């Protein structure tokens, strides 16, 4: 068994600098050198493999198995989810539903600032809570493009809007895992998440308005930004305090959407804002408003999707495909050779050596992507305007659109797995944890690194929540606060994680322009991270 060694160079900071090189190379490749995402990922993967084996000592067979494990996870479930989400969107477009969707949104407001709040902030928050795994980014970015937004700008807005909801994706699993791995109470962590993140949740509408239209936009849309932020943030705080994290992204965004719709019936901005080059919406151009039945039919792919995703998440449904369940035969498992329980975390990351599992699960029926597949099938069956031939053409088109981005996701996941199994990610966390009394200032950065590397707040908390809790005990800081801060830092990283960037560019059909999207989104991710660092430091002084 390979025991991870977190300071192979005899200096923790030097070892951490070497461990950070793949992340730095990837970031510089996308920003400074403007490389295509897949090119930057290939370079980062090669560098990670060399450093992981030659410096951190991960056996070559284990490194190869970790890379394959990452590729397999990139294909399933992530690639499967993205492919099905984009296919569902393309079916809706091919069936002509988007003309009615545009008109129905214009009936609420033709101001595209308000439309971003409805789609990216409210509807995207709901999809994050129900499904996660990039579905809200893919669906909302594509919807914004259909409403007339420039593709990369639509992708960036969808990414930034996700900062309001990313901590509670897929029925609160990130917080649940954080509590388990950090050894803190779930109720206590949920309450602490209110203190740490609720201001960001409520402030995201104002940030979106400022991004779109500057200070003038903030002034002109202040009422709707305030209403949506207060309702979303207030309901999220109430749900976390009273019920826990499972519904923290289900009830609040729906409440905010209703509040925003009601507000727009009584108030409209004096100046209607349209993105440069955006076409005039049907309602504004003198077209008749669609009937209620037409609107219901047009939005059917997405509410069918929402219902199925929620159904898939129910414990009783999950039990059907769990081991021993009547449909367990639809879930296949593969233990990765030379990797599964062949690598162990060691102190101080864990109290005693802990072998790592490496099992790839091909859950054919219980995967979220399969729920989207069922939604697509129901949409085709219930829509006269599209048949199976046209749906098949759209599936082929979705694959052509996504094949390169999915390959990039696979490469990024390979980088993440080698860094994780070699102990490189843990080295970065330990170096920051060595900062002593100023550690609360740096605590969110550990979560940011974890999500940037792995693409998932769940994976980041699995990796670092225990480290956060142990370090908090050593320096006399509230343990629950630092576990929450790690989760919050991961939330800020979802705006620019390579996985999110690849999904967003693929959804708007801009594969190969990942560097442009990274440059657009990175300032907002770093700005939110800086806020989280300062706020956690302030909280650590009073809690």
C-alpha positions in Angstrom: 0.0 0.0 0.0 1.3 3.5 -0.9 1.2 5.8 2.1 0.8 9.5 1.0 3.7 11.7 2.0 2.8 15.4 2.1 6.3 16.9 2.4 8.5 15.1 0.0 11.0 18.0 -0.4 11.6 18.6 3.4 9.9 22.0 3.3 6.1 22.1 3.4 5.9 25.4 1.5 8.3 24.2 -1.2 6.3 20.9 -1.5 3.1 22.9 -1.7 4.5 25.1 -4.4 5.4 22.1 -6.5 1.9 20.6 -5.8 0.3 23.9 -7.0 2.2 23.9 -10.3 -0.5 22.0 -12.3 -3.2 24.5 -11.1 -1.0 27.5 -11.9 0.0 26.1 -15.3 -3.7 25.4 -16.2 -4.8 28.9 -15.0 -1.9 30.7 -16.9 -2.6 28.6 -20.0 -6.2 29.8 -20.1 -5.6 33.4 -19.1 -2.2 34.6 -20.0 -1.3 32.3 -22.9 -5.0 32.0 -24.1 -4.7 28.3 -24.9 -7.7 26.2 -25.7 -9.1 24.4 -22.7 -8.2 20.9 -24.0 -4.6 22.0 -24.7 -4.2 23.5 -21.2 -5.7 20.3 -19.7 -3.3 18.1 -21.6 -0.3 20.1 -20.4 -1.6 20.1 -16.9 -2.2 16.3 -17.0 1.3 15.6 -18.2 2.8 17.8 -15.5 0.7 16.3 -12.8 1.7 12.8 -13.8 5.4 13.6 -13.7 5.1 15.5 -10.3 2.8 12.9 -8.8 5.1 10.0 -9.5 8.6 11.5 -9.5 8.2 14.0 -6.5 5.3 12.7 -4.4 6.1 9.0 -5.1 2.7 7.7 -6.3 3.5 4.4 -8.1 3.2 4.6 -11.8 0.5 1.9 -12.1 -1.5 3.8 -9.4 -1.1 7.1 -11.3 -2.2 5.5 -14.5 -5.2 3.9 -12.8 -6.1 7.3 -11.2 -6.0 9.0 -14.6 -8.3 6.3 -16.1 -10.6 6.6 -13.0 -10.8 10.3 -13.7 -11.6 9.8 -17.4 -14.3 7.2 -16.5 -15.9 9.7 -14.0 -15.7 12.4 -16.7 -17.7 10.2 -19.0 -20.1 8.9 -16.4 -21.9 10.5 -14.7 -20.7 14.0 -15.8 -20.5 13.6 -19.5 -23.8 11.7 -19.6 -25.5 14.5 -17.7 -24.2 17.3 -19.9 -25.0 15.4 -23.1 -28.6 14.7 -22.0 -29.1 18.3 -20.8 -28.0 19.8 -24.1 -30.0 17.2 -26.0 -33.1 18.2 -24.1 -32.5 21.8 -24.9 -31.9 21.1 -28.6 -35.2 19.1 -28.7 -37.0 22.1 -27.2 -35.5 24.4 -29.8 -36.2 22.0 -32.7 -39.8 21.7 -31.6 -40.2 25.5 -31.8 -40.9 25.9 -28.1 -38.5 28.8 -27.6 -40.5 31.3 -29.5 -43.3 30.8 -26.9 -40.7 30.7 -24.0 -39.3 34.1 -25.2 -42.8 35.6 -25.4 -43.8 34.2 -22.0 -40.7 35.7 -20.4 -41.2 39.0 -22.2 -44.8 39.0 -20.8 -43.2 39.3 -17.4 -40.5 41.8 -18.5 -38.7 42.6 -21.7 -35.8 44.0 -19.6 -33.0 41.5 -20.0 -31.6 42.3 -16.5 -34.9 41.0 -15.0 -34.7 38.0 -17.3 -31.3 37.1 -16.0 -32.7 37.1 -12.4 -35.6 34.9 -13.5 -33.5 32.4 -15.5 -30.0 32.3 -14.1 -30.7 33.3 -10.4 -34.1 31.8 -9.6 -34.5 28.9 -12.1 -30.8 28.1 -12.0 -30.9 28.0 -8.2 -33.8 25.5 -8.3 -32.0 23.3 -10.8 -28.8 23.4 -8.7 -30.8 22.2 -5.6 -32.6 19.5 -7.5 -29.7 18.1 -9.6 -26.4 20.0 -9.5 -23.5 18.5 -11.5 -23.5 21.4 -14.0 -27.2 21.0 -15.1 -28.2 24.5 -14.1 -25.2 26.1 -15.8 -25.9 24.1 -19.1 -29.6 24.8 -19.1 -29.6 28.4 -18.0 -26.7 29.5 -20.3 -28.5 27.9 -23.3 -31.8 29.6 -22.3 -30.1 33.0 -22.1 -28.6 32.5 -25.5 -32.1 31.8 -26.8 -33.2 35.0 -25.3 -30.7 37.0 -27.3 -27.6 37.1 -25.1 -24.1 36.8 -26.6 -23.0 33.2 -25.9 -20.0 33.7 -23.7 -21.7 36.5 -21.8 -24.6 34.2 -21.2 -22.3 31.5 -19.9 -20.5 33.9 -17.6 -23.8 35.2 -16.1 -25.0 31.6 -15.5 -21.7 30.8 -13.7 -21.8 33.9 -11.5 -25.5 33.3 -10.7 -24.6 29.8 -9.5 -22.6 31.4 -6.6 -26.0 31.8 -4.8 -26.8 28.1 -4.8 -23.8 25.9 -5.4 -23.3 25.0 -1.7 -26.6 23.1 -1.6 -26.6 21.3 -4.9 -28.2 17.9 -5.4 -30.4 18.0 -2.3 -27.9 19.5 0.2 -25.2 16.8 -0.3 -22.2 19.1 0.0 -23.2 20.3 3.5 -24.2 16.8 4.6 -20.8 15.5 3.5 -19.0 18.4 5.1 -20.7 17.6 8.4 -19.8 14.0 8.2 -16.1 14.5 7.2 -15.6 17.4 9.6 -17.1 15.6 12.5 -19.6 18.5 13.3 -23.3 18.4 13.7 -25.4 18.8 10.6 -27.8 21.3 12.3 -24.9 23.3 13.6 -23.2 23.4 10.2 -26.5 24.4 8.5 -26.9 27.3 10.9 -23.2 28.3 10.4 -23.7 28.3 6.6 -26.4 31.0 7.2 -23.8 33.2 8.8 -21.1 32.5 6.2 -22.9 32.5 2.9 -26.3 34.2 3.2 -25.0 37.7 2.4 -23.5 36.3 -0.9 -26.8 34.6 -1.7 -28.7 37.9 -1.2 -26.1 40.0 -3.0 -25.8 38.0 -6.2 -28.7 39.8 -7.9 -27.0 43.1 -7.3 -23.7 41.7 -8.7 -25.5 40.4 -11.8 -27.1 43.8 -12.4 -23.7 45.6 -12.0 -22.1 43.2 -14.4 -24.7 43.7 -17.0 -25.3 47.5 -16.8 -23.0 49.0 -14.2 -24.1 51.5 -11.6 -27.0 52.7 -13.7 -28.3 49.2 -13.9 -28.1 48.9 -10.1 -30.1 52.0 -9.6 -32.7 51.2 -12.1 -33.3 47.6 -11.0 -32.8 48.0 -7.3 -36.4 47.1 -6.3 -36.3 43.7 -8.2 -32.8 42.9 -7.1 -33.7 43.6 -3.5 -36.9 41.6 -3.6 -35.3 38.6 -5.3 -32.3 38.7 -3.0 -34.2 39.1 0.2 -36.8 36.4 -0.6 -34.1 33.9 -1.8 -31.7 34.7 1.0 -34.4 34.9 3.7 -36.1 31.7 2.7 -32.7 29.9 2.4 -31.8 31.0 6.0 -35.2 29.9 7.3 -34.9 26.5 5.6 -31.3 25.9 6.8 -32.2 26.9 10.4 -35.5 25.0 10.6 -35.2 22.0 8.2 -31.5 21.6 7.2 -29.7 21.8 3.8 -31.8 19.4 1.7 -34.3 22.0 0.6 -32.1 25.0 0.8 -32.1 25.4 -3.0 -35.6 24.1 -3.7 -38.0 26.3 -1.8 -36.0 29.6 -1.8 -35.5 30.0 -5.6 -39.1 29.1 -6.3 -40.2 31.7 -3.7 -37.9 34.3 -5.3 -39.3 33.5 -8.8 -42.9 34.0 -7.6 -42.0 37.2 -5.7 -40.2 38.5 -8.8 -43.1 37.7 -11.1 -45.6 39.4 -8.8 -43.3 42.5 -8.4 -43.0 42.8 -12.2 -46.8 42.9 -12.5 -46.8 46.1 -10.5 -43.5 47.7 -11.4 -41.2 47.9 -14.5 -37.9 49.7 -14.9 -38.3 53.1 -16.5 -35.7 52.2 -19.1 -35.9 48.7 -20.7 -32.4 47.3 -21.0 -31.5 45.0 -24.0 -28.2 43.4 -24.6 -26.3 44.8 -27.7 -27.5 42.9 -30.7 -30.4 41.2 -28.9 -33.6 40.9 -31.0 -36.8 42.5 -29.9 -39.0 40.0 -28.0 -42.3 39.0 -29.4 -44.4 40.8 -26.9 -42.5 44.1 -27.4 -42.6 43.8 -31.1 -46.4 43.8 -31.2 -47.0 40.0 -31.2 -49.9 38.5 -29.2 -49.1 37.1 -25.9 -49.2 33.3 -25.9 -52.1 31.5 -24.2 -51.6 29.8 -20.9 -51.8 26.3 -22.6 -49.1 27.3 -25.1 -46.8 28.6 -22.3 -47.4 25.4 -20.3 -46.5 23.3 -23.3 -43.4 25.4 -24.2 -41.9 25.1 -20.7 -42.9 21.4 -20.4 -39.4 20.0 -21.1 -38.0 21.9 -18.1 -40.8 21.3 -15.5 -40.8 17.6 -16.6 -37.1 17.6 -16.0 -37.5 19.2 -12.6 -40.1 16.8 -11.5 -38.1 13.8 -12.6 -34.9 15.0 -11.0 -36.7 15.4 -7.7 -38.3 12.0 -8.1 -34.9 10.5 -8.8 -33.6 12.0 -5.5 -36.3 10.5 -3.2 -35.0 7.9 -0.8 -37.6 5.4 -1.8 -36.6 5.7 -5.5 -32.9 5.5 -4.7 -33.5 2.3 -2.7 -34.8 0.6 -5.8 -31.3 0.6 -7.4 -29.3 0.4 -4.1 -27.6 -2.9 -3.3 -30.3 -5.5 -2.5 -32.9 -3.4 -4.3 -35.1 -4.9 -7.1 -33.3 -2.8 -9.7 -29.8 -3.2 -8.3 -28.7 -5.0 -11.5 -28.8 -1.7 -13.3 -25.8 -0.5 -11.2 -22.4 -1.9 -12.1 -19.2 -1.3 -10.1 -15.5 -1.5 -11.1 -12.8 -1.4 -8.5 -9.8 0.4 -10.1 -6.7 -1.9 -10.1 -3.6 -0.7 -8.3 -5.7 2.1 -6.8 -8.7 0.9 -4.8 -7.5 0.6 -1.2 -3.9 0.6 -2.5 -3.4 4.2 -1.5 -3.9 5.6 2.0 -4.1 9.0 3.6 -1.9 9.5 6.6 -1.5 11.9 9.5 -2.1 14.8 9.9 -4.8 14.6 7.2 -6.4 11.7 9.2 -5.7 10.4 12.7 -4.7 7.0 11.4 -3.9 5.6 8.0 -7.1 5.5 5.9 -7.1 3.5 2.6 -8.9 5.3 -0.2 -11.7 3.7 -2.2 -11.6 3.9 -6.0 -14.8 2.4 -7.3 -16.3 3.6 -10.6 -20.1 3.2 -10.5 -22.0 2.8 -13.8 -25.5 3.5 -12.4 -27.4 3.2 -15.6 -30.9 3.9 -14.1 -30.2 6.0 -11.0 -28.0 8.6 -12.7 -29.3 12.2 -13.0 -28.5 12.0 -16.7 -31.0 9.1 -17.1 -33.7 11.3 -15.5 -32.9 13.9 -18.2 -33.1 11.2 -20.9 -36.6 10.2 -19.6 -37.6 13.9 -19.7 -36.4 14.1 -23.4 -38.3 11.0 -24.3 -41.5 12.3 -22.7 -41.0 15.6 -24.5 -40.7 13.9 -27.9 -43.8 11.7 -27.1 -45.9 14.7 -26.1 -44.8 17.1 -28.9 -46.3 16.8 -32.4 -43.7 19.2 -33.9 -40.8 16.8 -33.5 -40.5 13.1 -34.1 -37.9 10.4 -33.4 -35.9 11.1 -36.5 -35.5 14.8 -35.7 -34.7 13.9 -32.0 -32.0 11.5 -33.2 -30.6 14.2 -35.4 -30.5 16.5 -32.4 -28.8 13.9 -30.3 -26.1 13.5 -33.0 -25.7 17.3 -33.1 -25.4 17.4 -29.3 -22.6 14.8 -29.4 -20.8 16.8 -32.1 -21.2 19.9 -30.0 -20.0 18.2 -26.8 -17.4 15.6 -27.7 -14.4 18.0 -27.3 -15.7 19.6 -24.1 -16.4 16.2 -22.6 -12.9 15.1 -23.5 -11.6 18.2 -21.7 -13.7 17.3 -18.6 -12.2 13.8 -18.7 -8.7 15.2 -18.8 -9.4 17.6 -15.9 -10.9 14.8 -13.8 -7.7 12.8 -14.5 -5.6 15.7 -13.2 -7.8 15.9 -10.1 -7.5 12.2 -9.4 -3.8 12.1 -9.7 -3.4 15.1 -7.4 -5.8 13.6 -4.9 -4.3 10.1 -4.8 -0.7 11.4 -4.8 -1.5 13.6 -1.8 -0.7 16.8 -3.7 -4.1 18.4 -2.9 -3.6 17.6 0.8 -0.2 19.2 0.7 -1.7 22.4 -0.5 -4.2 22.3 2.4 -1.6 21.5 5.0 0.6 24.4 3.8 -2.3 26.9 4.3 -3.2 25.2 7.6 0.3 25.9 8.9 -0.4 29.6 8.9 -1.5 29.4 12.6 -3.6 32.3 14.0 -4.3 33.8 10.5 -5.6 30.5 9.2 -9.3 31.6 9.3 -8.3 34.2 6.6 -7.0 31.4 4.4 -9.5 28.7 5.2 -11.9 29.5 2.3 -8.9 29.3 -0.1 -8.6 25.6 0.8 -12.2 25.0 -0.3 -11.6 27.1 -3.4 -8.6 25.0 -4.3 -10.5 21.8 -3.6 -13.3 22.7 -6.0 -11.1 24.1 -8.6 -9.2 20.8 -8.7 -12.1 18.4 -8.3 -15.0 20.4 -9.8 -17.2 19.5 -6.8 -18.0 20.9 -3.4 -18.8 17.4 -2.3 -15.3 16.1 -3.3 -13.7 19.2 -1.8 -15.4 18.6 1.6 -14.5 14.9 1.4 -10.9 15.9 1.0 -10.6 18.9 3.3 -13.4 19.1 5.9 -11.5 17.0 8.3 -8.4 19.1 7.9 -10.4 22.2 8.6 -11.9 20.8 11.8 -8.5 19.5 13.1 -6.8 22.8 12.4 -9.6 24.7 14.0 -9.1 22.7 17.2 -5.4 23.3 17.2 -5.7 27.1 16.9 -8.7 27.5 19.1 -11.2 28.5 16.4 -14.8 27.3 16.1 -14.6 24.0 14.1 -18.0 24.4 12.5 -17.1 27.8 11.2 -14.0 26.6 9.3 -15.9 23.6 7.8 -18.5 26.1 6.6 -15.8 28.4 5.3 -14.3 25.6 3.3 -17.7 24.9 1.8 -18.2 28.6 1.0 -14.7 28.9 -0.6 -15.7 25.9 -2.8 -18.8 27.7 -3.8 -16.7 30.7 -5.1 -14.6 28.3 -7.1 -17.5 26.7 -9.0 -17.7 30.0 -11.0 -14.3 29.1 -12.6 -13.7 25.4 -12.0 -12.4 23.8 -15.3 -15.4 21.4 -15.2 -17.9 24.3 -15.0 -16.0 26.3 -17.7 -16.1 23.3 -20.0 -19.8 22.7 -19.4 -20.7 26.3 -19.9 -18.8 26.7 -23.2 -20.3 23.5 -24.5 -23.8 24.5 -23.6 -23.5 27.7 -25.7 -21.6 26.0 -28.5 -18.3 27.8 -27.9 -16.0 24.9 -27.4 -12.4 26.0 -27.7 -13.1 29.5 -26.1 -12.6 28.3 -22.5 -9.8 30.9 -22.1 -12.1 33.8 -22.9 -14.7 32.5 -20.5 -12.1 32.0 -17.8 -10.9 35.6 -18.2 -14.5 36.9 -18.0 -15.4 34.9 -14.9 -12.2 34.8 -12.9 -12.4 38.3 -11.4 -15.8 37.6 -9.9 -14.7 34.3 -8.4 -11.6 35.9 -6.8 -13.6 38.9 -5.6 -16.1 36.6 -3.9 -13.3 34.5 -2.4 -11.6 37.7 -1.0 -14.9 38.6 0.6 -15.3 35.1 2.1 -11.8 35.2 3.5 -12.3 38.6 5.3 -15.7 37.7 6.5 -14.6 34.3 8.0 -11.7 36.0 9.7 -14.1 38.6 11.3 -16.5 35.8 12.4 -13.6 33.8 13.9 -12.8 36.8 16.2 -16.3 36.9 17.7 -17.5 33.2 17.7 
